[in-house]
Amino acid sequence: MDGTEYAVTITRLTPHTGAEVIGVDLARPLQPALRARLADAFVAHSVLVIRDQRLDAPQFLAAMQNFGEIFPQHNPRFAVRQCALVHYISNQDKLEDGRVYIPGEGYHTDHSNDPIPPKATALHAVRLPATGGDTQFINMHGAYEALADAVQNRIDGLMARHVYQSRYSERKLPQLAGEQRKTIGTASVVHPLVRTHPESGRKAIYINPIRIEEIIGMETAAALALLDQLLVHATQPRFEYRHKWKVGDVVIWDNRCLLHKANGDYPASQVRYLYRLMLKGEKPA
C-alpha cells in the first residue's frame, strides 16, 4: 500500500454539501483503498474539492478514470486538441451572435437531455481571474426533503421531457454542429421529476431550467409555475455550497442530486480556463 494514503485528509465544507481533499496526488496511480475512500466521500458529500493538482489534459483523463467510465461530452467544438475526450471551459469563446459565452451560466445539471445522463462532472482549474468566477452548488436532496408533504406527493411520479435547449430557457447554448445537430439537437428524453440516488437511496428534485421542455400531462402554464416554484425553493442559501476556485483545484460533483451554475462576475479580459470531463451514470429512476 502506498504510504502517502495515510496523509490524506477529507474535511467537510458545509453540513450538507462538499468536502475538501488534501494530500492526494492525482498524477500518480491511486491505491484501491484510497479510491474506495474517495468514492464513499463522493456519495456522502456530493462535491469533492481535491486541492493542489497540476495536471495536463491526458493526466486529468487518467485521474478521473479512478472515479468511473468517461462519458463522451455532447459538443466536440470544445475538445482539447491533445486529448479529445477532455473538453475545456473558457470565457474567451463567443456565441454565434458575437456575445461572450459564459459556460455554466444559470442553474442546471449537466447533459440531462441524454437518455443516460452523466453521474458526475469534474473540472480542473488551469487559469483563473483574480476574483470572481465562483461555482454555486445546490443540494437537491436537501431541497426535496425540506418540501411540504403535499408538494412531495404532488411531484413524486411526475415525468419531464428534456431537450438540448428548452424554448423556455433564458440561457442560450452554443449551436451543435454536424451529426450532433441532427441527433442530440433534435432528440428528447423523459426523466422523473424526482429521482432516487442509486447509491445512497435518497430522493432528489431533478430539474433543469435549461433543458426541460414540458412536464408530461400538465398544461404549460401550470408546469412552468411548478418548475419555477421548485427552483425558487431549491436555490435558497441553506441548500448551497459556493466554491471559490484556486488554481490547481480538481472539483468533481454529483449531477444526480445537485444543480450548479458558474458566475461570470469578472472582467472579460481575465482568462478563466478549466478542463472538463464527465462520467457515465445510470438512467434516472
Protein Blocks (a to p, Z undefined) as FASTA:
>chain_A
ZZklmmpccddfbfkgocddehiafkbccdfklmmmmmmmmmmnopacdehiacdfklmm
mmmmmnoccdddfblmlpcfklmkbccddfkbccfkopacdehiacddehklbfbacfbd
cdddfbdcfbgjiacdddfklmmmmpcfklmmmmgopacdddfbdfkbmbdcdddehjll
mmmmmgccdddfbdcdfklopacddddfklmmbdehiafklmmmmmmmmmmmmmpmklpc
cddddehiacdddfklpccdddfbbcfklccddddddddddddZZ
